[in-house]
Amino acid sequence: MNWMSDQRYMLDKQYKDADNFHARAALHARFGTNEYPWPRWVFDHFDLPADGRILELGCGPALLWRNNLDRIPVEWNITLSDFSPGMVQEARQYLSGNEHPFAFEQIDIQSISFPDDSFDAVVANHMLYHVPDREKGIAEVRRVLKPGGYFYAATNGEPHLRELFEWMKKIAPDCLGKDPPSTRGFALENGAEQLSRSFAEVEMDRYEEDLKVTEAEPFVAYVASTDRLNDDQLATLAEQVAAKIERCGTIHITKSQGLFISF
């Protein structure tokens, strides 16, 4: 098992709360080149009945729904879930006081605590690469979907953030293991084959965006959130990134993101 799918490490270190998530999301939000936000783009793909039942797995701090509160049909029944109880609590806090009655659950995708044919849609936004037994998890999603239901699964492609990972490896050559994280487990290049074991139809749409980073601090904060470099290494990285931005004005980082739609 690699660190990307080590559930104990993810629960204790990466997603005990939303701090690491926010550090990473901030880099994308501040320096992304696509003016149309990722959460709005994902929501655009939802094709659901007016009274649809939706389950999100790995909801994190509910960024998808916080950015689309103005678009949610009144009669949608939405359950937000995460493997991390800390993330579930943060999602609940962020959505407290809004008019839509969200439900919240702690759920492991490998054993979903709902009956067969429960939902019109299941959403898994950048989380399937963390699942140790993905085949079982995807089969569980298929089980809880109603006939004709949709599974929306977002992930990254192999080139995703490759320049950022190269900066990290310059400082600590072994910090990421053999391959960059985005190539492991479930990616745009291998996700369709995995999904097709449980779904008859699998489509994919790509989100076009790169990063043009003009400040060193958010770059280094993202790297710090991965927990792969120590403090001295982060300080060295900060100096090198700041010098590059001073010299060139910007650092280009490739992004590769997309959404699988399975039914």
N, C-alpha and C positions, 0 to 999 in steps of 0.2 A: 504493500500500500504506500503511495506517495503522499506527501504532506497536503496536497490539494484535496484528497478524499479521506484524510484521517479525521474522522468525526470528533474524536476527543480533542485533538489539536484545534479544530475549527471552533468547537464549542467553548473551550477554555481560553484560547488565545485570540482567534480572529473575530469571532462573533459573539463573545460574551455580552457585548452591548454594541451600539451602532457607531462607536467612534472611528473604527477602521473603515467601515463602510462610508462614512461621511467624508473622510480624508480622500478616499478614492473618487467618490462621486463629485467632489468639489473640483478636482482636476478636469474632469470631463465637462462639467457645467461651465467652468470659467473659460476654458481654452478650446472647446470644440468648435469646428468650422461649420457645422450644420445649424442654421438658425432655428430649425424646427426641433424641439426637444425630443429626446428618446422616449420618455414616458407617453407623450402625446402620440408619437408615431406608433408605438406598440398598441395603444388603445384604439387607434384607427382600424386595426385589423379585426377587432372583435365583431363577430356577426352572431348576435344572440337575440333570443326572444325578449319581449318587453318585460316579462316576469322571470328572466333567467336566473338560475342558481350558479354561482361561480365560486370556485375554490382556488386561492393562490397558495402555492407551496413555496417556502423560502421567501416570505414577503418582506423580510428585513424591516426597515422603519417605514414601510408603506409608501414609498416614493411614487410608485405607479399611480396609486389612488389619490394621494395628496395633490398630484399634478393634473388630475382629471375630475376633481370634485364637481365641477360645473357641467360635466357631461354624463354623469351616472344616472341612468333611468331610475325613477323613484321606486319602482317595484323590483329592481334587482335585489337578490338575496346574496350577499357577498361574505364569504368566510375567509379571513386572512390567517395564515398559519406559518410557523417557522419551527425548525428543529431546536432553535435556541429560545429558551424562555425569556431571556433578556431582550431579544429582538421582538418577541410577541408583546412584551410590556411596552417597549418603545413605540411600536405600531399603534397600540391602544392609546397611548398618551398623545401621539401626534394627531390622531383622529377623534379624540374626545371633544365633545361640544359641537361637532358637525351634525347636520340634519340627517345624514344617512345612517341607518342602524347596522353597522358592521358587526360581525361576530369574530371572535378570536380564539384560536386553538394552538396548542403545541402539538405538532405532527411530524413524524418521520415518514417521508415519502415511501419508504420500504414497507410500511405497515399503516396504511391510511385508515383512520378510525371512523369510516362512514360506510353505509351499506352500498351494495351494487346499484348502479344506475341512479346516482344521487345528483349529479351536476350536469348542466348544459355546457360548461367549460371549466377546464383546469389550466392555470397559468403557472409556469415555472420560469422565472426571469433570472437568468444567469446563476443557476444553482445545480444543474444536473451533473456538472463535472465534479461536484463535491460528494456525490452519492457513491458509496462503496459498491453496492449491487444495483447498478443502473437498470439492468434488465428486469429485475424484480420491481424496482420503483416504477418504471414505465408501465409494466403490466398492472400494477396497482392503480395507476392513473386510468388506464383503459377500463378497469373494473368499475371504478366509481363514476365514470362518464355514462350519461344516458345514450341510448342509440341515437346516432346523428350528432353527438356532442363533439366539441373541438378541444384539442390540447395545444396550447400556445407555449412553446419552449424557446426561450432566447438563449443565445450563447455567443462565443467569440470564435474567430477563425485563427489559423496558424500565424498570420502576420501581426496579430493584435499586440500593440505596444512593444514591438520588437526593439525599437530604439531605446526605450526605457530599460528593458531587460539587458541590453548591451551595455548601457551605462552601469548597471548594477554589477555585471560580470567583470567589467574593467576593475572595479574596486575589490570584488570578492568572486573569483572565477567559479567557485563551486557552490555559490549561494542558491542557485535554482535547480541543482541536480543536472541530469543529462539534457533535458529538453525544457524550453520555455513553458510556463504553466498553461498557456492557451492551447498548446498542442495535445494536452493530456486528456484522456477520458472521453469528453463529449464536446466536439467542436463543429464548426460549420462544415468541415471536410468529412467528418465521419458520423455526424448525428443522424442523418437520414437513414442510414443502414440500421442503426440501433432502433430508431423509432418504428421502422417498417416491420420489425418482428411482432409488434402489437397493433399496428395501424395499417389499414389497406392503402391509404393515401397520405403522402407526406409532401408538403410544399415548403419552399423557403423563400424569404424575401430579405434582401440586404439593406442595411441602413448605411448610407454613405456619409462618412465623416472621418476627419483626422484631427489631430491636436496641433495647435501652434502655441507653444508655451513661451511666455514672455517674463515669467517670474520664477526664481529658483525655489522659493519657500514651498509653494504648493507641489512642485515636482518632488522635492525631498520628503514632504509630508506623505505623499503617496507611497514612496519607497519605504519609509519608516513603518507604514501601516502593514506592510507585508511581513515584517518581523524577520527579514532575511539578512539584514546588516546590523552590526553593532554601532554604538554611539560614535566611536572613532571613525569608522567607515562612513557613516552618515555625514560626519563633519567634512571628511575629504570629498565626498560626493557634492556637498553643498558648495564648496569652493570651486570645484570643477564646473558645475552647472552654471553658477553665477558668472564665471569667467567666459563660458561659451555664450551666454546670453549678452554679456557686455560686449563681446566681440562681434556677434552675428545678429543680435536683436531678437532672435527667436530660436527655439528648438522644435523641429518637426518630429511628431510621433505618429506612426501609422496606427490606424484603428481598423478593425475588422469585426463587425457585429451583424447579427441577423436574427431572424425569427422563423422557427419551424412551426408550421400549422399542420397538425395531424388529425385525421378523422377516419 
